[in-house]
Structures are given as structure tokens and as C-alpha cells.
Amino acid sequence: MTREADRLDGAAVGGNARFGIAPLDDLLHGLYWGENVFWGLAEDGPAADELVAGVLGAAGRTDSFRRRLRVTLAGDGPPAEGFDPVPFRPGGAEDLFDALTAEADLTVGVAVAIDLRPLRAASPDASFERDIARLARFTLRRGAVIHWFDSLTEEGAGLQTLAQCVLEARSGQLRIERADGRGAEVRGAMLPYRVTPGGELVAEATTAASMLGRGLRAVRRQRGWTQAHLAAMVGVSGSAISQAERGQHALSLETVVDLAAKLGMSVDHLLRGLPPPYELSRADDVGRPGQAHHLVDSDALRLRTAGIRIPPRGAASPIFRREYPQTLLVGSGLVQVILPSARPILRQGDALTVHSGGVHSCRNLGDDEALVFWQEHG
């Protein structure tokens, strides 16, 4: 999976794809290949259908994909420009997975759109849910991008856990519920959107009001409070807090300052919200043999992790300081680690901790490429 944060123009943006919705691409730096993107639809009916059509129209206008597929019930579904229809017959000889893989090789360069609402209604058995999970895992490994659309219901909750990017559409706002591989600051961001009479999805950049809404929601949930409880603290209505959390209405500066003081935090902290419980880094440049790529570089945690691929019979030098303890983990291959006084050999799944003296180099002893993860504990 690859992505390049500073280029979003053209079919090969560091090898990655685009949503085709400028503020969303700017915020998330495009799409990783292999991503499952879950669009949670809070409203049903025409508003949800317009959003789905707008997303498909945006994806259809980008030059990120060599092929686009849209799954529809056999004989149903309006055409989507730029997408080839893949008719699906629930209960037929083919399941959803087979129907798609028979149509195209689901690898880098392919986009798939699946509106689960009509498909799930026509496929009520548990095998359909297993088929969804199978397809989501398959494309993550192979590199196609899938846009999944579903109502925010219990059924959709299972797919949300498998998706790498989760967006919720509610009351004219797109909320970034999760975006693995991006900075922690994007989580909870809200982008106002509308669908024009011509069917184009237009989104706006995140605002100070949406940042406040993200922070309010995070702090309130972390403390287990209701919106009414938070409202009573500063003498506003519960609906005012509800609208503020959705980014639809900004609280006055005086109210924000008063609320921050009563919560025991700075206004900046309130705007930014609480830090997320995890941060996932994608190994986007580990695919380049001989070039190390930092996955983790945290002064706060005193931890640095890099991944590097070593070509057959090749070698790699350390990128970390020898005065700090280091750990090497072999993801694949057979690797000899050259230390000042020893030369241990590691195979796939092995880990080596070097307490002192550092690592001189790593040699790939095999005829296939080796993958090594290098960690410094500083």
C-alpha cells in the first residue's frame, strides 16, 4: 500500500488513489491501495442515495483507477458513469466474492463500489455477512479499493471493524470516524457537504466549529457524561451542545472559555480533544529494496521503528545509533545480523535484542527478498 502526502494530482500519486473530493483528499492525503472505505449513512431514502451517487461520481471523474466496478442486484440499479456493473444474484451459483473476482483481478488500480442496503435486504442469511468479511480481507491484501455504503445499523457495525477508513454522513456533515495510517489529528474531523442539483458532491474544509465539536464529543464520552450534563455546566441548552458537537453551530467564545475552565483544560486541548488510543502507520515505502522507512518516530515514547527490504544476497546498514538498545524482527527471509562479536542468524518470525554495541549490518542469506523491522529503544 502506498501513498505520498504531498502530491494528489494524477493517476499515480505516489502510487495511490484519490476520493476525487478535494477537501477529503487534502485531509486524508488520498486513499491507500487496499483500503476498505465504509460510508455510514445516518439518513435513509433520497438523501442517502444522493450521497452515494455523489461519491461514485467523484470517483468516476478521477484518473486514479484503471477500472471501476459497481455491484448491483441483477437487473437493478441506475448506471454510474465510469463504473462497469457487476450483477449479483443472491442465492445464485455465485456469491459476492466469486462474482467480483470472476469479473476482475482485484489489485492495485481497481475501484469497487458496493451499496449493501439493497444487497443485504435480498441476502438475509449469515453467509452473506461472511462473504463481506472475506472480500474486505482479500482486497486489503491484494490492493483494490472498495467503497462500502451501508446504514449505521448493527449489521454495518461488523464491516466497520474491518474497514481502514470510516466516514459517517449525518445532517450534511461528513465525520472521519477512523482513518488508519493518517495523523491522529484527522480523527473526528467534520466536513460540511452538499449535493448539487447536478449530482456533484461538494465538501468544505473542516472549520473551527467542527474542531470544537470533535473535542467536545471526545471529552464528554471519555468522562461518561450526557450532552445535558455538559450543557448544565455552562448554562446552555442540550440542543446547543448537540449542534456544537455536529459542527452545525458554534458556541460563543465566552462559553468555550468557561467550559474549558470547568473541565480543567486549555481551550487548545478542548479544540483538539483527547489523544486517540492508538496510531497506525502504513509501511508505504518499505516496498523499496534497500531503503529504510520510519514507521514510528516518537521522542515522547523514546521509540523508533523502521522497516527495510533486503534484496537476495544483499545487505543493509543500520539507521539507528549504536549506543542505544535495538531490536530486530524478521518478517520474511533468512537474515544474518553482524554484531561486534557475534553473527546470529534469524529466520522468519525471529526477534533479536541487542543490548550494547549496536548492529554493524544485516545480510540476506536467502535467494528471496527479506523483510526486517528495526527498532531503537532510546
C-alpha positions in Angstrom: 0.0 0.0 0.0 1.5 3.3 -1.0 0.7 7.0 -0.5 2.6 10.2 -1.0 1.2 13.0 1.1 2.4 16.0 -0.9 1.1 15.0 -4.3 -2.6 14.5 -5.2 -2.6 15.1 -8.9 -2.8 12.3 -11.4 -3.3 8.6 -11.7 -0.1 7.7 -9.8 0.0 9.8 -6.7 3.0 8.1 -5.2 1.1 5.0 -6.5 -2.1 5.8 -4.6 -5.6 6.8 -5.3 -8.0 9.7 -4.7 -11.5 10.2 -3.5 -12.0 12.9 -6.1 -13.4 15.2 -3.3 -10.8 17.8 -2.8 -11.2 18.7 0.9 -11.3 15.0 1.8 -8.2 14.2 -0.3 -6.4 17.2 1.3 -7.4 16.0 4.8 -6.6 12.3 4.3 -3.9 12.6 1.6 -5.9 10.3 -0.7 -6.5 6.6 -0.4 -4.2 3.8 0.4 -4.4 0.9 -2.1 -6.2 -2.0 -0.4 -8.4 0.2 1.8 -11.9 -0.6 2.6 -13.8 2.7 2.9 -17.0 2.4 4.9 -19.6 5.2 4.3 -22.1 5.1 7.2 -25.4 6.6 6.2 -27.3 8.1 9.1 -30.3 9.1 7.0 -32.0 6.8 4.5 -34.0 7.5 1.4 -33.2 10.1 -1.3 -30.6 12.0 0.8 -28.5 8.8 1.3 -29.0 7.8 -2.4 -27.8 11.3 -3.5 -24.6 10.9 -1.3 -23.9 7.5 -2.8 -24.3 8.9 -6.3 -22.1 11.9 -5.4 -19.3 9.7 -4.1 -19.4 7.5 -7.2 -19.4 10.5 -9.5 -16.3 11.9 -7.8 -14.5 8.5 -8.0 -15.6 8.2 -11.6 -14.0 11.6 -12.5 -10.6 10.8 -11.1 -7.9 9.2 -13.2 -6.7 7.2 -10.2 -8.2 3.9 -11.4 -7.7 1.8 -14.5 -11.1 0.1 -13.8 -14.2 0.7 -11.7 -16.8 -1.9 -10.8 -20.2 -1.4 -9.2 -22.1 -4.3 -7.7 -25.9 -4.2 -8.3 -28.7 -6.6 -7.9 -29.3 -8.4 -11.2 -31.4 -6.1 -13.5 -31.5 -3.3 -10.9 -29.6 -0.1 -10.1 -29.1 3.0 -12.2 -25.9 3.3 -14.2 -23.0 5.1 -12.7 -20.7 6.9 -15.1 -17.3 5.3 -15.3 -18.3 2.1 -13.4 -18.9 -1.3 -15.0 -21.9 -3.0 -13.5 -21.4 -6.4 -11.8 -24.8 -8.1 -11.5 -25.3 -10.0 -8.3 -27.9 -12.7 -7.8 -28.4 -13.6 -4.1 -28.8 -17.3 -3.7 -27.4 -18.0 -7.1 -24.5 -20.1 -8.0 -22.0 -17.3 -7.4 -21.6 -15.5 -4.1 -20.5 -11.8 -3.9 -16.8 -12.7 -3.7 -16.9 -15.0 -6.7 -19.0 -12.6 -8.8 -16.4 -9.9 -8.3 -13.2 -11.9 -8.6 -14.6 -13.5 -11.8 -15.1 -10.0 -13.2 -11.7 -8.6 -12.5 -8.4 -9.1 -10.8 -8.9 -7.1 -7.6 -5.5 -5.5 -7.3 -3.9 -2.0 -7.4 -5.7 0.2 -9.9 -9.2 -1.2 -9.4 -12.1 0.5 -7.5 -15.2 -1.2 -6.4 -18.5 0.3 -5.1 -20.9 -1.8 -3.1 -24.2 -0.4 -1.7 -25.0 -3.0 0.9 -28.5 -1.8 1.7 -30.3 -3.5 -1.2 -27.9 -6.4 -1.2 -28.4 -7.2 2.5 -32.2 -7.0 2.2 -32.1 -9.6 -0.6 -29.5 -11.7 1.3 -30.7 -12.1 4.9 -28.6 -15.2 5.8 -25.3 -15.2 7.7 -23.4 -16.5 4.7 -23.7 -13.0 3.1 -22.0 -11.4 6.1 -19.2 -13.9 6.0 -18.8 -13.1 2.3 -18.5 -9.4 3.0 -15.8 -10.1 5.5 -14.0 -12.4 3.1 -14.0 -9.8 0.4 -12.8 -7.0 2.7 -9.8 -9.1 3.9 -9.0 -10.2 0.3 -8.8 -6.7 -1.1 -6.7 -5.4 1.8 -4.1 -7.9 0.8 -4.4 -7.5 -2.9 -4.7 -3.7 -3.3 -8.1 -2.8 -4.7 -10.1 0.0 -3.1 -13.7 -0.8 -2.0 -16.2 1.9 -1.2 -18.8 0.2 1.0 -22.1 2.0 1.7 -24.5 1.0 4.5 -26.9 2.3 7.1 -25.5 3.0 10.5 -27.0 -0.1 12.0 -25.9 -3.2 13.9 -25.4 -5.1 10.7 -23.0 -2.4 9.4 -21.0 -2.4 12.7 -19.3 -5.7 11.7 -17.9 -4.2 8.5 -16.8 -1.0 10.3 -14.4 -3.1 12.3 -12.8 -4.4 9.1 -12.6 -1.1 7.3 -9.5 1.1 7.4 -11.4 4.3 6.7 -14.8 5.0 8.3 -16.8 8.1 7.4 -20.2 8.9 8.8 -22.7 11.1 6.9 -25.2 12.8 9.1 -27.1 16.1 8.7 -24.9 17.4 6.0 -21.7 16.6 7.8 -19.0 14.0 6.9 -17.3 12.9 10.1 -14.0 11.0 10.0 -14.6 8.2 12.5 -11.4 6.4 11.6 -8.6 6.8 9.1 -5.8 4.4 9.7 -2.3 5.4 8.5 -3.0 9.1 8.9 -2.2 11.5 11.6 -4.2 11.4 14.8 -5.5 14.9 14.2 -7.9 13.8 11.4 -10.0 11.6 13.6 -13.3 13.2 14.5 -12.9 15.9 11.9 -16.1 17.0 10.3 -16.6 18.4 6.7 -19.8 20.1 5.8 -21.1 18.7 2.4 -24.0 19.1 0.0 -25.1 17.5 -3.3 -25.7 20.0 -6.1 -28.8 19.7 -8.3 -26.4 18.3 -10.9 -25.5 15.5 -8.5 -22.0 16.7 -7.6 -20.8 16.1 -4.0 -19.3 19.3 -2.7 -17.5 19.2 0.6 -15.9 22.1 2.6 -12.8 22.1 4.7 -13.0 21.4 8.4 -13.8 24.5 10.4 -13.1 25.8 13.9 -16.7 24.9 14.8 -16.2 21.3 13.7 -12.9 21.1 15.6 -14.7 22.2 18.8 -17.4 19.7 18.1 -14.8 16.9 17.8 -13.2 17.9 21.1 -16.5 18.3 23.0 -17.6 14.9 21.9 -14.3 13.2 22.7 -14.1 14.7 26.2 -17.7 14.1 27.0 -17.6 10.4 26.0 -14.3 9.9 27.9 -15.9 11.2 31.1 -19.2 9.4 30.6 -21.3 12.5 30.6 -24.5 13.3 28.7 -25.0 16.3 26.5 -27.4 17.7 29.1 -24.8 17.4 31.8 -22.3 19.3 29.7 -24.9 21.9 28.9 -25.8 22.5 32.5 -22.2 23.2 33.4 -22.2 26.4 31.3 -25.9 27.3 31.2 -26.8 26.4 27.6 -29.4 24.0 26.2 -28.7 20.4 25.5 -29.6 21.1 21.8 -26.9 23.8 21.7 -24.3 21.1 22.8 -25.7 18.7 20.3 -25.5 21.2 17.4 -22.0 22.1 18.5 -20.8 18.5 18.5 -22.1 18.1 15.0 -20.3 21.3 13.9 -23.6 22.9 13.0 -23.5 25.8 15.5 -20.5 27.4 17.2 -20.7 28.2 20.9 -19.7 31.7 21.9 -16.1 32.4 22.8 -17.2 33.2 26.4 -18.9 29.8 26.7 -15.9 27.9 25.3 -13.6 29.6 27.7 -15.9 29.0 30.6 -16.4 25.3 29.6 -12.6 24.7 29.2 -12.0 26.2 32.7 -14.7 24.0 34.3 -13.3 20.9 32.5 -9.8 21.8 33.8 -8.2 22.0 30.4 -7.0 24.7 28.0 -9.1 25.9 25.1 -6.5 24.4 22.7 -6.9 21.0 24.5 -10.7 21.3 24.2 -10.4 22.1 20.5 -8.1 19.2 19.8 -9.8 16.6 22.0 -8.2 13.7 23.8 -5.4 11.8 22.0 -6.6 8.6 20.4 -5.7 5.2 22.0 -3.6 4.1 19.0 -1.9 5.4 15.9 -1.3 3.1 12.9 1.5 3.7 10.4 1.3 2.1 6.9 4.5 0.6 5.6 4.2 2.6 2.4 7.9 2.9 1.4 9.0 -0.5 2.8 8.4 -1.8 -0.7 11.6 -0.1 -1.9 14.5 -2.6 -1.6 17.5 -1.3 0.4 15.7 1.9 1.6 14.6 2.1 5.2 11.3 3.7 6.1 10.4 5.0 9.5 7.1 3.6 10.7 7.4 5.0 14.2 9.5 8.1 15.3 8.4 9.2 18.7 10.5 11.3 21.1 7.7 11.1 23.6 7.8 7.3 23.7 11.6 7.2 23.1 10.9 4.7 20.3 11.8 4.5 16.6 10.9 1.7 14.3 11.8 1.3 10.6 11.2 -1.4 8.0 13.6 -2.4 5.3 13.6 -4.9 2.5 16.9 -6.5 1.7 17.4 -8.0 -1.8 18.6 -11.6 -2.2 22.2 -11.9 -1.0 22.2 -8.2 -0.3 23.0 -6.3 2.9 21.6 -3.3 4.8 23.3 -1.0 7.2 21.7 0.2 10.5 20.0 3.6 10.5 19.9 3.9 14.3 22.5 4.9 16.9 24.7 2.1 18.2 24.7 3.4 21.8 21.0 2.5 22.3 19.5 -0.9 22.6 18.0 -2.3 19.4 15.5 -5.0 18.4 15.4 -6.7 15.0 12.3 -8.7 13.9 12.4 -10.7 10.7 9.1 -10.6 8.8 10.4 -12.9 6.0 13.6 -14.4 4.8 16.8 -15.7 6.4 19.0 -12.9 7.8 22.4 -12.8 9.4 23.0 -10.0 11.9 26.6 -8.7 12.1 27.4 -7.7 15.6 30.8 -6.6 17.1 31.4 -10.1 18.5 28.8 -12.4 17.0 26.8 -13.2 13.9 23.5 -14.7 14.8 21.1 -15.9 12.0 17.4 -15.2 12.2 14.6 -16.8 10.3 11.1 -15.6 9.7 9.3 -14.7 12.9 12.5 -14.4 15.0 13.4 -11.4 17.1 16.9 -10.3 18.3 17.5 -7.7 21.0 21.0 -6.1 21.0 21.7 -4.6 24.4 25.0 -2.9 23.6 27.5 -2.3 20.8 24.8 -1.9 18.1 24.4 -3.6 14.8 27.0 -3.3 12.0 24.8 -4.7 9.2 22.2 -7.3 8.2 22.8 -9.8 5.4 20.2 -11.6 3.5 21.4 -15.2 3.2 18.5 -16.4 1.0 17.5 -16.3 -2.6 14.3 -14.3 -1.9 13.9 -10.8 -0.6 14.0 -10.4 3.2 11.9 -8.1 5.3 13.3 -6.7 8.5 11.8 -4.4 11.1 14.5 -2.5 13.1 13.7 -0.8 16.4 15.6 1.6 18.6 14.8 2.0 22.3 16.2 5.4 23.1 
